[in-house]
Amino acid sequence: MRTISITATVILLVIALATPGFATAVTVDGAVRHQTIEGFGTCLIAWVGRFRDLYRTEEFQKLYVEGLGCNMLRVNMWGPTFEKPTEDWTKIHYQDFDMSANGGRPQIFVDFGQGIRKLDPDVKIIGTVWSPPAWMKINRSITDTRSAAIRAGGYGGFDNRVDPKYFRHFCKWMVEYVKRHEREGVPFYAVSPGNEVQFTQSFESCVWDGKDFATIVAMLRQMLDAEGFGHVKIFGPETMTSHLYEGGTGAYVRAILDDPKALAALDVFATHGYEDGVKGEMSATSSRKFWDLIEQTGKPFWITEGGTGDHDWPAPIRQGIGNAVHNALVAGRCSAFVPWQITEGRKSIHALMVMSEYTPKTYTAMHYTKFLRPGAVRIDATPGFGAVQVGAFLHEQAGELTVVALNPTDEAQTLTLTFRNLGRFDSLKVRRTSADESLKELPDVPVRNDTARFDMIDRSIVTFSATL
């Protein structure tokens, strides 16, 4: 009896060790569809010479497009390109722009844009105005002397803003900027009249209250259309996703909703993923609440700046880039995710790389950026939130299914995926990043009777893909 008891104990122990103690079952339904993915990208550190030199190298351009899979670029539409006060707004011409201003800050976006468009002609260039030319503003400066914030209901005495008599000049300058980029072969896909329009800063900035922001959006649309750029989208207000207090982001949305011309003019609602302008804000709640504000409009939602967390494992899947992307795409139904920077000289919460080197944070981002191509549609993956966080995407034209799963817990998890309304496929390709792996390709997982099972190790992110 003692021998039998010991044997039974050993068998049970072997089973326990071989089988993960936690399980997640997710149904992926191709018939339930959500937003179309437009892409991923970043901005550039245009104000530092060594970064401008890096961006001009073919090697770094290939890292951006072919390595990470970025297909968008956010441009700083630089106010000092046109510093000559010009009372007749019709006399503002892009031929007079100084693209070499401030060490070539505006020119590097042209040069880098040209380089990455050679690699991918479909790269989308989006532009944001931090500050217009100083002479258009009441304070006659592209910066303020302090950092503060307004409420959407009014300026409260802050003068770091455009003088209303120069509203038309401002729009004309933006249109001419669009023309300049068009001439240089890096045409804008979309432009925004204001970066973080609530915040006045000691760096280049410009505040807009809700009423004036709605006015300028409508005026810009009219002028773009008149100049033959009706295809260039307008996005905004580029305020903080989570700032839904009275006078915050929601008030700017209401200002747009209450102005029929502005609502018709704005093509995309866009926010920034910060808590305070510096610390990244990555919660599913804020993204979902913002989507609830704009869903009625039928317009897409982009995140066009934000922090992305730490680099070292497992931070990228615990309040890091993996969570930021998952929450934006799944909870917020975001169509484009464009955080602040592609790279910095050290491990930074604001950049995806360290100079030309990948980090665990980079590889985590690549689980999305390399595999979710423009035109993919997010489909239902239920539940999407739990111990394992799951998002699913279908690219019908390419015949590709992609499922991304994060297990940030300290326990292994058995993930069962059941597929509905997706046709027949026999296996899933698997790539995993963990403490010891960097986008490592694993053996294919069989799909039997529309079901696949995969044992996720603790603290890992996995991308599954199938050809349909």
GICORMO-V158541 format. One record per helix or strand of 3 or more residues. SS is the DSSP state (helix for helix, strand for strand). FROM is the first residue (numbers start at 1). LEN is the number of residues. If there is no record, write none. Layout:
ss:from:len
SS:FROM:LEN
SS:FROM:LEN
//
This chain:
ss:from:len
helix:2:17
strand:22:15
strand:39:5
helix:49:7
helix:58:10
strand:72:6
helix:79:3
helix:89:3
helix:94:3
helix:101:19
strand:124:6
helix:134:3
helix:164:20
strand:188:5
helix:210:17
strand:233:8
helix:249:9
helix:260:6
strand:268:7
helix:284:14
strand:300:7
helix:315:3
helix:321:11
strand:336:9
strand:351:4
helix:360:10
strand:377:6
strand:388:8
strand:400:8
strand:413:8
strand:427:7
strand:440:7
strand:451:6
strand:460:8
//
